Amino acid sequence: MRRFKRVLLGVVFAVSAVAGTAGWASGNAQQPVTGPPPGAAAWSADRSLGRALPDPARAEPERVAAFFAGLAPAERRLLLERHPLIVGNLDGVPVALRYEANARAVRGTPYERLARDGRRILAFDPRGRGQVAEVYGDLATARRVAVVVPGSDTDAGSFDRPGKGHRVVAGMAKALRDAAVRTTGPAPGHGPGHRADPPGAPGTATAVIAWTGYTTPVGVGIDAATGDLAEAGAPRLARFTRGLTAVGAPRPSLFCHSYGSVVCGLAAADAHASDIVVFGAPGMRADSVADLGTDARVWAARNADDWIARVPNVELFGLGHGEDPASGGFGARRVPAREAAGHDGYFAPGTDSLRAFAAIARGELR
């Protein structure tokens, strides 16, 4: 009874906190984008190759990969030219083909900047506020892959917003990529004899993906307090990661910020991840690491002045996201974050959290 009262008080506090921000009154509830992008009907009706094409809504990434592996170059190009949005977003399609398809798809849209300067866009969906995934590094040759999963207020327009640096998902991915390929000396938790790989060594073949592949909450409102958007986004993340392994990439490590930690928690059992790192997390919709149903190593970081610590770790009546992943009882491996500042400072250059993240991305911390 005492625990129930504590949980109920926590929910009341959470409701009051959210209502106090006018989040619920601001009309910012989001409709999650699900299913394949526009053009799926034309793709499904296409018989230009003399046979049915993989169902973009249901075909497993492994089947998609096998289908494209059996196509001649001219057949691949035909599909790219006729259906760039489907080819660019279909998990299991060869990486280079997706880059080219998405470069075509973004032209003439508000997101045309994504086609400039040889950017490697692995996914692009113009629906809603827009979704995008961008690769930093060479995914085709990478020995290690990391995927950064953002929290609220992230979409195709804001994910690489100028002037925000490491505080937006593209900046986080760039900072992690830079740190992962740099000689940084001893990795956190290792002795002076353990050094990071020098540039050019096998361990530095790390690619990092900024993945804005789900509809994120806007502000601190009802969407951020419930799991609805995370429940819609988790299958998209799981499918995306399975698409990476289907084309020969290694199992990725997931770096999940804020509400992105809820998405990663719900996707954990199906995401084919080697590591799941949450930071600034309100919860993972699980009581412990064991409840996640994954064999991935699970890590958690939270600095002393992150405001997320004031959010009650409860889950009741659909509100809240459960146990604090940074608490001792959850069972996650702790990531140092003494030098990080605030809710979005974990990727700041020179911080202990970024050094640890880079070591995890390289597979040096276990």
KOLTOR-927582 format. One line per field, with one value per atom (N, C-alpha, C): residue number from 1; atom name; x, y, z. Coordinates in steps of 0.1 Angstrom, whole numbers. Layout:
% residues N
seq: (NUM ...)
atom: (CA ...)
c1: (X ...)
c2: (Y ...)
c3: (Z ...)
***
This chain:
% residues 366
seq: (1 1 1 2 2 2 3 3 3 4 4 4 5 5 5 6 6 6 7 7 7 8 8 8 9 9 9 10 10 10 11 11 11 12 12 12 13 13 13 14 14 14 15 15 15 16 16 16 17 17 17 18 18 18 19 19 19 20 20 20 21 21 21 22 22 22 23 23 23 24 24 24 25 25 25 26 26 26 27 27 27 28 28 28 29 29 29 30 30 30 31 31 31 32 32 32 33 33 33 34 34 34 35 35 35 36 36 36 37 37 37 38 38 38 39 39 39 40 40 40 41 41 41 42 42 42 43 43 43 44 44 44 45 45 45 46 46 46 47 47 47 48 48 48 49 49 49 50 50 50 51 51 51 52 52 52 53 53 53 54 54 54 55 55 55 56 56 56 57 57 57 58 58 58 59 59 59 60 60 60 61 61 61 62 62 62 63 63 63 64 64 64 65 65 65 66 66 66 67 67 67 68 68 68 69 69 69 70 70 70 71 71 71 72 72 72 73 73 73 74 74 74 75 75 75 76 76 76 77 77 77 78 78 78 79 79 79 80 80 80 81 81 81 82 82 82 83 83 83 84 84 84 85 85 85 86 86 86 87 87 87 88 88 88 89 89 89 90 90 90 91 91 91 92 92 92 93 93 93 94 94 94 95 95 95 96 96 96 97 97 97 98 98 98 99 99 99 100 100 100 101 101 101 102 102 102 103 103 103 104 104 104 105 105 105 106 106 106 107 107 107 108 108 108 109 109 109 110 110 110 111 111 111 112 112 112 113 113 113 114 114 114 115 115 115 116 116 116 117 117 117 118 118 118 119 119 119 120 120 120 121 121 121 122 122 122 123 123 123 124 124 124 125 125 125 126 126 126 127 127 127 128 128 128 129 129 129 130 130 130 131 131 131 132 132 132 133 133 133 134 134 134 135 135 135 136 136 136 137 137 137 138 138 138 139 139 139 140 140 140 141 141 141 142 142 142 143 143 143 144 144 144 145 145 145 146 146 146 147 147 147 148 148 148 149 149 149 150 150 150 151 151 151 152 152 152 153 153 153 154 154 154 155 155 155 156 156 156 157 157 157 158 158 158 159 159 159 160 160 160 161 161 161 162 162 162 163 163 163 164 164 164 165 165 165 166 166 166 167 167 167 168 168 168 169 169 169 170 170 170 171 171 171 172 172 172 173 173 173 174 174 174 175 175 175 176 176 176 177 177 177 178 178 178 179 179 179 180 180 180 181 181 181 182 182 182 183 183 183 184 184 184 185 185 185 186 186 186 187 187 187 188 188 188 189 189 189 190 190 190 191 191 191 192 192 192 193 193 193 194 194 194 195 195 195 196 196 196 197 197 197 198 198 198 199 199 199 200 200 200 201 201 201 202 202 202 203 203 203 204 204 204 205 205 205 206 206 206 207 207 207 208 208 208 209 209 209 210 210 210 211 211 211 212 212 212 213 213 213 214 214 214 215 215 215 216 216 216 217 217 217 218 218 218 219 219 219 220 220 220 221 221 221 222 222 222 223 223 223 224 224 224 225 225 225 226 226 226 227 227 227 228 228 228 229 229 229 230 230 230 231 231 231 232 232 232 233 233 233 234 234 234 235 235 235 236 236 236 237 237 237 238 238 238 239 239 239 240 240 240 241 241 241 242 242 242 243 243 243 244 244 244 245 245 245 246 246 246 247 247 247 248 248 248 249 249 249 250 250 250 251 251 251 252 252 252 253 253 253 254 254 254 255 255 255 256 256 256 257 257 257 258 258 258 259 259 259 260 260 260 261 261 261 262 262 262 263 263 263 264 264 264 265 265 265 266 266 266 267 267 267 268 268 268 269 269 269 270 270 270 271 271 271 272 272 272 273 273 273 274 274 274 275 275 275 276 276 276 277 277 277 278 278 278 279 279 279 280 280 280 281 281 281 282 282 282 283 283 283 284 284 284 285 285 285 286 286 286 287 287 287 288 288 288 289 289 289 290 290 290 291 291 291 292 292 292 293 293 293 294 294 294 295 295 295 296 296 296 297 297 297 298 298 298 299 299 299 300 300 300 301 301 301 302 302 302 303 303 303 304 304 304 305 305 305 306 306 306 307 307 307 308 308 308 309 309 309 310 310 310 311 311 311 312 312 312 313 313 313 314 314 314 315 315 315 316 316 316 317 317 317 318 318 318 319 319 319 320 320 320 321 321 321 322 322 322 323 323 323 324 324 324 325 325 325 326 326 326 327 327 327 328 328 328 329 329 329 330 330 330 331 331 331 332 332 332 333 333 333 334 334 334 335 335 335 336 336 336 337 337 337 338 338 338 339 339 339 340 340 340 341 341 341 342 342 342 343 343 343 344 344 344 345 345 345 346 346 346 347 347 347 348 348 348 349 349 349 350 350 350 351 351 351 352 352 352 353 353 353 354 354 354 355 355 355 356 356 356 357 357 357 358 358 358 359 359 359 360 360 360 361 361 361 362 362 362 363 363 363 364 364 364 365 365 365 366 366 366)
atom: (N CA C N CA C N CA C N CA C N CA C N CA C N CA C N CA C N CA C N CA C N CA C N CA C N CA C N CA C N CA C N CA C N CA C N CA C N CA C N CA C N CA C N CA C N CA C N CA C N CA C N CA C N CA C N CA C N CA C N CA C N CA C N CA C N CA C N CA C N CA C N CA C N CA C N CA C N CA C N CA C N CA C N CA C N CA C N CA C N CA C N CA C N CA C N CA C N CA C N CA C N CA C N CA C N CA C N CA C N CA C N CA C N CA C N CA C N CA C N CA C N CA C N CA C N CA C N CA C N CA C N CA C N CA C N CA C N CA C N CA C N CA C N CA C N CA C N CA C N CA C N CA C N CA C N CA C N CA C N CA C N CA C N CA C N CA C N CA C N CA C N CA C N CA C N CA C N CA C N CA C N CA C N CA C N CA C N CA C N CA C N CA C N CA C N CA C N CA C N CA C N CA C N CA C N CA C N CA C N CA C N CA C N CA C N CA C N CA C N CA C N CA C N CA C N CA C N CA C N CA C N CA C N CA C N CA C N CA C N CA C N CA C N CA C N CA C N CA C N CA C N CA C N CA C N CA C N CA C N CA C N CA C N CA C N CA C N CA C N CA C N CA C N CA C N CA C N CA C N CA C N CA C N CA C N CA C N CA C N CA C N CA C N CA C N CA C N CA C N CA C N CA C N CA C N CA C N CA C N CA C N CA C N CA C N CA C N CA C N CA C N CA C N CA C N CA C N CA C N CA C N CA C N CA C N CA C N CA C N CA C N CA C N CA C N CA C N CA C N CA C N CA C N CA C N CA C N CA C N CA C N CA C N CA C N CA C N CA C N CA C N CA C N CA C N CA C N CA C N CA C N CA C N CA C N CA C N CA C N CA C N CA C N CA C N CA C N CA C N CA C N CA C N CA C N CA C N CA C N CA C N CA C N CA C N CA C N CA C N CA C N CA C N CA C N CA C N CA C N CA C N CA C N CA C N CA C N CA C N CA C N CA C N CA C N CA C N CA C N CA C N CA C N CA C N CA C N CA C N CA C N CA C N CA C N CA C N CA C N CA C N CA C N CA C N CA C N CA C N CA C N CA C N CA C N CA C N CA C N CA C N CA C N CA C N CA C N CA C N CA C N CA C N CA C N CA C N CA C N CA C N CA C N CA C N CA C N CA C N CA C N CA C N CA C N CA C N CA C N CA C N CA C N CA C N CA C N CA C N CA C N CA C N CA C N CA C N CA C N CA C N CA C N CA C N CA C N CA C N CA C N CA C N CA C N CA C N CA C N CA C N CA C N CA C N CA C N CA C N CA C N CA C N CA C N CA C N CA C N CA C N CA C N CA C N CA C N CA C N CA C N CA C N CA C N CA C N CA C N CA C N CA C N CA C N CA C N CA C N CA C N CA C N CA C N CA C N CA C N CA C N CA C N CA C N CA C N CA C N CA C N CA C N CA C N CA C N CA C N CA C N CA C N CA C N CA C N CA C N CA C N CA C N CA C N CA C N CA C N CA C N CA C N CA C N CA C N CA C N CA C N CA C N CA C N CA C N CA C N CA C N CA C N CA C N CA C N CA C N CA C N CA C N CA C N CA C N CA C N CA C N CA C N CA C N CA C N CA C N CA C N CA C N CA C N CA C N CA C N CA C N CA C)
c1: (8 0 9 20 29 34 39 44 34 21 11 9 8 6 18 30 42 41 37 36 25 13 2 6 13 18 27 35 45 37 27 19 12 7 0 11 23 33 37 38 41 31 18 7 8 10 11 22 34 45 43 37 34 24 13 3 8 18 24 32 36 43 34 20 10 12 19 21 9 0 -13 -22 -21 -31 -26 -14 -9 -13 -20 -24 -13 -3 9 9 -2 -2 1 9 14 8 5 0 12 15 27 27 38 39 43 35 38 36 41 39 50 49 59 56 66 64 55 51 43 49 40 45 44 39 39 29 17 8 13 20 26 37 45 55 49 38 32 25 21 15 25 37 47 51 50 54 64 72 82 93 95 105 99 87 80 76 77 74 70 64 60 72 72 82 79 90 87 78 69 59 66 65 73 68 56 51 54 55 56 69 75 87 98 104 115 127 135 148 156 157 165 160 147 141 143 142 145 159 169 183 185 179 180 174 163 157 166 172 180 193 198 211 209 196 194 191 191 188 200 199 209 210 222 224 213 209 199 185 182 170 169 180 181 179 185 184 170 163 150 141 142 134 138 150 155 148 148 143 128 121 106 101 109 103 114 119 130 127 115 111 110 106 105 119 127 140 149 147 155 152 140 136 133 135 132 144 142 153 157 170 175 180 177 182 197 206 220 222 231 233 236 244 247 235 226 214 205 204 196 201 214 219 215 216 213 198 190 175 171 176 172 177 189 193 183 177 167 154 150 138 137 148 148 148 151 152 138 136 123 115 120 113 119 113 119 132 135 147 158 158 167 182 184 198 204 196 201 208 205 212 225 229 241 254 265 278 280 274 277 272 261 256 250 252 248 235 224 211 206 204 200 185 178 163 158 147 140 125 117 103 97 91 86 73 66 54 55 44 44 55 63 73 86 86 97 106 111 120 133 144 156 167 175 187 199 209 222 234 242 254 267 275 288 298 307 316 312 319 317 310 297 289 293 297 299 312 321 334 335 325 326 327 336 337 328 324 315 305 293 282 275 272 264 252 241 229 225 224 219 204 197 182 178 173 170 157 155 142 134 127 116 122 113 115 125 126 135 128 131 125 134 130 139 143 135 139 149 148 156 168 169 179 193 195 209 209 200 199 212 215 228 229 241 244 241 235 232 243 252 263 259 265 263 249 241 228 217 220 210 215 206 210 222 221 232 245 245 257 262 253 257 264 258 264 278 279 292 302 298 307 312 302 306 315 312 321 335 336 349 357 350 356 360 352 355 367 370 382 394 393 405 412 425 434 431 425 421 428 438 444 436 438 431 416 409 394 390 378 374 372 378 376 388 398 409 422 432 444 452 464 472 477 478 483 473 461 450 448 451 449 440 433 424 432 425 432 436 448 452 444 443 435 440 431 435 435 436 436 422 421 408 397 400 390 384 391 386 376 373 364 350 346 333 324 312 302 291 287 276 264 252 240 232 228 218 204 196 184 172 166 153 142 139 130 117 113 100 95 82 76 79 86 90 80 79 71 75 66 69 67 78 78 76 72 70 55 49 34 30 17 12 19 24 32 44 51 64 61 49 46 40 36 31 40 37 45 40 29 23 32 40 49 60 65 75 71 58 53 52 49 49 63 72 86 95 92 101 101 90 91 99 99 106 121 125 139 144 136 140 142 133 134 146 148 160 173 174 187 188 177 178 181 177 181 196 202 217 224 220 226 223 211 208 217 223 232 246 249 263 269 262 268 268 277 277 265 262 252 255 246 249 248 254 252 242 233 223 226 226 228 215 208 194 192 188 187 173 171 158 147 136 125 129 140 146 149 152 154 142 130 118 116 119 119 128 140 150 146 140 136 125 116 105 111 121 127 138 142 154 154 142 142 143 141 141 151 159 167 181 185 198 209 208 219 230 242 253 253 250 250 238 232 222 226 228 233 222 217 207 213 209 214 203 202 191 177 176 165 154 141 130 126 131 128 128 127 127 115 104 93 96 105 110 114 113 117 132 138 152 158 171 177 171 169 163 150 142 129 129 141 142 142 146 146 156 168 179 192 200 214 224 219 228 233 245 250 242 237 229 236 237 245 236 239 231 240 237 244 234 237 230 239 240 248 241 248 242 231 233 223 214 212 202 188 179 166 157 161 153 153 162 162 150 144 132 119 120 108 106 94 92 93 100 101 90 79 67 60 52 44 30 20 7 -4 -14 -25 -19 -9 -3 6 8 17 30 41 54 61 74 81 89 85 91 104 110 122 133 141 152 164 167 178 192 193 206 206 195 195 202 207 215 207 194 185 181 183 179 189 201 211 219 218 226 240 249 263 264 271 271 281 278 287 290 303 306 301 296 290 292 303 306 309 314 319 308 297 286 277 271 263 249 238 225 220 208 201 206 213 217 232 240 254 263 257 265 275 273 282 292 292 301 316 323 337 345 353 362 356 343 337 339 338 340 329 317 307 309 314 317 329 339 350 345 336 331 322 313 305 313 324 333 339 343 349 339 326 316 313 313 311 322 334 345 346 337 338 348 353 364 359 347 342 331 333 324 319)
c2: (-12 0 13 12 24 26 16 17 23 18 23 38 42 56 65 59 67 68 57 57 67 66 75 90 93 106 111 101 104 108 100 103 116 119 132 143 141 151 153 141 142 149 146 153 168 172 186 193 186 191 194 184 185 196 196 206 220 221 234 240 231 236 240 238 241 232 220 211 205 201 194 204 217 227 233 230 237 230 219 213 207 202 197 182 175 161 157 147 142 129 129 116 109 97 90 86 87 83 68 60 45 40 28 22 27 22 26 41 47 61 61 73 75 67 61 54 39 34 20 13 20 13 11 22 20 10 9 -1 -15 -17 -30 -35 -25 -28 -30 -26 -26 -41 -44 -57 -56 -45 -42 -53 -60 -70 -84 -84 -97 -105 -99 -106 -96 -100 -91 -86 -74 -68 -70 -70 -72 -62 -67 -58 -49 -35 -26 -25 -30 -29 -42 -53 -66 -74 -72 -81 -79 -90 -89 -84 -76 -70 -81 -93 -103 -108 -108 -112 -101 -88 -77 -77 -80 -81 -92 -104 -115 -111 -104 -100 -91 -81 -71 -78 -87 -94 -102 -106 -114 -105 -92 -83 -80 -78 -72 -57 -51 -37 -29 -32 -25 -26 -37 -39 -31 -30 -22 -7 -3 11 15 5 8 10 2 4 17 20 33 45 45 56 57 45 45 48 43 44 48 60 64 65 68 69 55 45 32 26 27 21 27 40 48 44 39 36 21 13 -2 -8 -13 -19 -32 -34 -45 -42 -30 -25 -22 -25 -21 -6 -4 10 20 17 27 31 21 23 32 30 39 53 55 69 76 69 75 78 68 70 82 83 94 108 108 120 125 116 119 124 116 119 132 137 150 162 160 172 177 190 197 197 193 193 204 207 217 212 199 193 191 199 197 198 205 206 192 182 168 162 167 162 169 178 186 180 183 180 165 157 142 136 142 137 123 114 100 98 100 99 84 77 63 61 71 71 85 86 99 97 103 102 116 121 135 137 126 127 134 140 146 157 157 167 162 151 146 137 126 117 115 113 112 104 97 90 93 98 102 95 90 82 91 89 96 85 85 74 65 54 45 33 32 21 8 9 -3 -11 -4 -10 -10 -4 -2 -16 -16 -28 -26 -14 -10 0 -1 8 13 26 31 39 38 46 55 68 77 79 77 78 90 100 113 113 123 125 135 143 152 163 169 180 178 166 162 158 163 159 163 161 164 178 187 201 205 199 203 194 182 173 177 186 192 207 213 227 234 244 251 258 258 265 257 245 237 227 224 216 202 198 184 183 194 193 188 186 180 167 158 145 144 152 152 155 165 169 159 152 140 130 126 116 120 133 137 137 142 142 127 118 104 98 101 96 102 115 121 115 113 108 93 86 72 69 78 76 83 90 98 90 91 85 93 86 93 89 80 75 64 62 51 53 43 44 44 50 51 37 35 22 12 17 9 15 7 11 19 25 32 24 11 3 1 4 2 15 15 28 25 36 36 33 27 25 38 39 51 52 64 66 56 50 41 26 24 10 4 -9 -16 -11 -8 -4 9 18 31 31 19 18 18 30 31 41 37 45 48 61 65 70 67 71 79 91 99 95 88 82 90 98 104 97 85 76 74 82 81 94 95 108 111 121 125 134 134 144 158 168 182 188 193 199 189 194 185 184 176 175 160 158 144 134 137 127 123 133 129 121 123 116 102 99 85 78 65 57 56 63 60 62 73 76 66 62 52 39 35 22 22 33 34 34 40 41 29 21 10 0 -4 -14 -8 5 12 11 13 12 -2 -12 -26 -30 -26 -30 -23 -11 -4 -11 -15 -21 -35 -42 -55 -53 -42 -39 -37 -31 -29 -43 -52 -65 -73 -71 -78 -75 -63 -60 -61 -68 -72 -63 -53 -44 -52 -48 -55 -50 -58 -54 -40 -31 -17 -16 -5 -1 11 12 22 32 45 56 64 63 67 79 90 102 105 108 112 103 108 100 89 91 80 68 69 58 49 55 48 40 46 39 27 29 18 7 11 1 -8 -3 -11 -19 -14 -21 -31 -30 -38 -53 -59 -74 -77 -68 -71 -63 -55 -45 -51 -63 -68 -59 -53 -44 -51 -46 -52 -45 -32 -24 -14 -11 -1 9 22 32 42 44 55 66 78 90 100 107 116 109 96 88 90 91 91 77 67 53 45 32 24 15 18 9 -5 -6 -18 -16 -26 -25 -28 -35 -39 -43 -44 -49 -62 -71 -84 -83 -73 -72 -67 -62 -57 -68 -80 -92 -91 -86 -85 -90 -95 -99 -88 -76 -65 -60 -55 -48 -35 -32 -20 -11 2 12 24 31 43 54 66 78 89 96 108 117 129 139 145 152 156 168 175 186 184 172 169 170 178 180 167 158 145 138 141 134 139 150 154 148 141 134 121 119 106 94 84 72 62 65 56 53 43 40 35 44 40 48 41 46 52 46 50 62 67 79 74 80 77 65 63 53 43 42 32 35 25 26 34 41 49 40 40 31 34 46 50 46 40 36 23 20 8 -5 -4 -15 -20 -11 -14 -24 -23 -33 -29 -17 -12 -9 -10 -6 9 15 30 36 47 55 67 71 83 95 105 117 129 129 140 153 152 164 169 162 166 176 185 195 195 195 196 184 185 174 170 180 177 179 177 180 168 156 143 141 148 146 158 167 178 174 179 175 176 166 166 160 157 152 137 133 119 110 116 108 105 115 113 103 104 94 80 79 65 61 70 66 61 68 64 51 48 35 24 27 17 14 25 24 16 17 10 -4 -8 -21 -23 -13 -14 -16 -11 -13 -24 -33 -45 -48)
c3: (0 0 0 8 8 -5 -12 -26 -35 -34 -43 -41 -28 -25 -31 -30 -35 -50 -57 -71 -76 -68 -72 -70 -59 -57 -68 -72 -83 -96 -99 -111 -110 -98 -96 -98 -93 -95 -110 -117 -131 -139 -136 -143 -140 -127 -124 -131 -131 -138 -152 -159 -173 -176 -168 -169 -167 -157 -154 -166 -175 -187 -198 -195 -206 -217 -215 -226 -231 -222 -226 -232 -228 -233 -246 -250 -262 -275 -275 -287 -295 -288 -296 -297 -294 -296 -310 -312 -325 -329 -342 -348 -354 -349 -353 -368 -375 -388 -388 -395 -395 -409 -411 -425 -434 -447 -457 -462 -468 -473 -485 -490 -502 -513 -522 -533 -532 -520 -517 -526 -530 -538 -552 -558 -571 -571 -561 -560 -560 -552 -551 -564 -572 -585 -596 -594 -604 -608 -621 -626 -637 -636 -647 -647 -636 -636 -638 -641 -644 -632 -620 -608 -597 -587 -576 -568 -564 -556 -541 -532 -518 -512 -504 -498 -488 -491 -483 -469 -466 -452 -444 -451 -444 -447 -458 -461 -451 -446 -437 -444 -436 -443 -449 -443 -449 -463 -464 -477 -487 -483 -492 -497 -487 -491 -501 -499 -509 -522 -522 -535 -543 -537 -544 -548 -540 -543 -556 -559 -572 -584 -582 -594 -602 -614 -623 -620 -623 -620 -627 -640 -647 -640 -634 -627 -614 -607 -595 -599 -610 -614 -618 -625 -629 -617 -606 -594 -587 -587 -581 -588 -601 -609 -608 -607 -606 -592 -582 -568 -558 -560 -551 -536 -533 -518 -512 -520 -515 -514 -525 -525 -514 -512 -502 -487 -485 -471 -468 -478 -476 -470 -457 -450 -456 -459 -466 -480 -485 -498 -496 -506 -505 -501 -493 -488 -499 -508 -519 -527 -529 -536 -528 -515 -507 -507 -507 -507 -520 -531 -544 -545 -540 -540 -532 -520 -512 -517 -523 -529 -540 -547 -557 -549 -539 -532 -526 -520 -513 -522 -535 -544 -546 -545 -547 -535 -523 -511 -502 -490 -481 -475 -477 -471 -482 -492 -503 -499 -487 -482 -480 -478 -475 -487 -499 -511 -514 -506 -509 -503 -509 -504 -501 -509 -508 -495 -489 -477 -479 -469 -470 -463 -470 -464 -465 -454 -455 -454 -450 -450 -450 -457 -458 -461 -452 -453 -451 -461 -460 -452 -448 -441 -428 -423 -410 -409 -399 -397 -404 -411 -418 -409 -415 -408 -417 -411 -418 -410 -417 -411 -419 -413 -420 -414 -423 -419 -419 -409 -408 -407 -417 -419 -430 -432 -444 -438 -440 -435 -442 -454 -462 -457 -451 -446 -431 -424 -409 -402 -392 -383 -371 -369 -358 -362 -358 -362 -349 -349 -338 -343 -337 -341 -329 -332 -322 -323 -313 -313 -304 -310 -302 -295 -287 -279 -286 -277 -282 -291 -299 -307 -318 -323 -334 -346 -357 -370 -381 -394 -405 -406 -401 -401 -390 -379 -367 -364 -370 -365 -368 -377 -379 -379 -370 -369 -367 -375 -374 -360 -355 -343 -330 -332 -320 -317 -326 -323 -318 -307 -301 -294 -294 -287 -296 -309 -318 -323 -328 -331 -341 -351 -361 -354 -346 -339 -329 -323 -314 -322 -334 -342 -347 -351 -356 -344 -333 -321 -318 -318 -315 -325 -338 -349 -347 -345 -343 -331 -320 -308 -310 -318 -320 -329 -338 -347 -342 -331 -326 -316 -315 -305 -292 -282 -270 -257 -259 -247 -240 -227 -220 -221 -224 -224 -209 -206 -192 -187 -175 -168 -171 -180 -183 -178 -176 -171 -182 -178 -188 -199 -198 -209 -220 -218 -228 -235 -248 -256 -267 -271 -282 -295 -305 -318 -324 -330 -338 -350 -356 -368 -379 -386 -397 -392 -379 -374 -376 -376 -378 -368 -356 -346 -349 -357 -360 -372 -378 -389 -383 -377 -371 -378 -381 -387 -377 -377 -368 -376 -372 -379 -370 -374 -367 -373 -364 -368 -362 -371 -367 -375 -371 -379 -372 -362 -356 -353 -350 -347 -332 -329 -316 -309 -296 -289 -292 -291 -292 -278 -273 -260 -249 -237 -225 -223 -231 -230 -228 -231 -229 -237 -249 -257 -250 -244 -237 -224 -218 -206 -208 -220 -223 -233 -235 -244 -258 -262 -275 -287 -287 -298 -298 -286 -285 -290 -287 -292 -307 -313 -327 -333 -326 -331 -329 -319 -316 -327 -334 -345 -356 -358 -369 -366 -354 -350 -351 -346 -347 -362 -370 -384 -391 -387 -392 -389 -376 -372 -379 -380 -387 -402 -408 -421 -423 -413 -413 -413 -404 -404 -416 -422 -434 -446 -446 -457 -453 -442 -438 -428 -423 -413 -399 -390 -377 -369 -358 -349 -344 -344 -340 -325 -320 -306 -307 -298 -298 -287 -291 -281 -280 -269 -268 -258 -263 -255 -251 -238 -233 -237 -244 -248 -258 -264 -273 -265 -252 -243 -242 -242 -241 -254 -266 -278 -278 -274 -273 -264 -252 -243 -249 -256 -262 -274 -281 -293 -289 -277 -273 -276 -275 -277 -292 -301 -315 -323 -316 -323 -328 -325 -329 -325 -313 -309 -301 -302 -293 -280 -280 -268 -269 -257 -257 -246 -250 -240 -239 -227 -225 -216 -219 -212 -211 -199 -197 -199 -194 -197 -187 -191 -181 -178 -184 -182 -195 -194 -206 -207 -199 -199 -194 -185 -179 -165 -157 -143 -141 -151 -149 -163 -164 -176 -181 -171 -175 -182 -178 -184 -199 -203 -217 -227 -223 -232 -243 -239 -249 -244 -253 -248 -250 -254 -256 -242 -241 -229 -228 -216 -214 -204 -209 -201 -199 -188 -185 -179 -183 -179 -175 -164 -160 -152 -156 -149 -137 -128 -116 -118 -129 -130 -142 -146 -157 -150 -156 -150 -151 -159 -160 -146 -137 -124 -116 -119 -112 -117 -128 -133 -125 -119 -112 -121 -116 -123 -120 -125 -123 -136 -136 -148 -143 -145 -140 -148 -152 -160 -173 -178 -191 -190 -178 -176 -170 -174 -169 -176 -174 -182 -173 -161 -152 -146 -141 -133 -140 -131 -136 -140 -153 -158 -152 -146 -140 -125 -120 -106 -105 -93 -90 -92 -89 -89 -104 -113 -127 -133 -130 -135 -147 -151 -162 -158 -167 -164 -165 -155 -154 -163 -169 -178 -170 -169 -161 -169 -161 -168 -158 -151 -141 -149 -161 -168 -178 -180 -188 -181 -188 -181 -188 -179 -184 -191 -197 -203 -216 -223 -237 -238 -227 -228 -228 -230 -229 -240 -252 -263 -264 -254 -254 -256 -265 -267 -254 -251 -240 -227 -227 -215 -213 -201 -197 -204 -205 -211 -226 -233 -247 -249 -240 -241 -239 -229 -226 -238 -243 -255 -266 -269 -280 -278 -265 -262 -264 -260 -262 -277 -285 -299 -306 -301 -306 -301 -291 -286 -275 -269 -260 -245 -243 -229 -229 -220 -220 -205)
***
